[in-house]
Amino acid sequence: MNRALKFSRCIGLGVSLLVGGIAQAQQKEIPEALKPWEGWVTWGEQHPDCPTPYDNADKHICFWPSRLSLSANRNEGAWTAGVTVFEETWVPLPGSGEVWPLNVRANGELIPVLARDGSPFVQLLPLSGRI
């Protein structure tokens, strides 16, 4: 095995151990006797179920859009988007004050589209699925 390959494997292993160690250090250690009290102790924490980016623990991502499907013809357009929601949150929709989305559904049920700062939004509950 050449030196460059050995070196790159050592660097890769070191990074893996470092990242694993950081992740373990950030996890809260809760003794077994106190685990039933975890919800009470963490009450009031901002966005406890929303993940954070690796570089900013103060920023919480409470919804994550995924698949987007579009269809359009001369008279109308339609779209379907998969959205993972980690806590009740407002999700922005395509459109504007002039072009408002109609017949918006979450998990097959019609939901209201409300204006926030002049743009269309829906309020979704955790794991609402598709809009």
Secondary structure by P-SEA (a helix, b strand, c coil): ccaaaaaaaaaaaaaaaaaaaaaaaabbbbccccccccccccccccccccccccccccccccccccbbbbbbccccccbbbbbbbccbbbbbbcccccccccccccccbbbbbbbcccbbbbbbccccccc
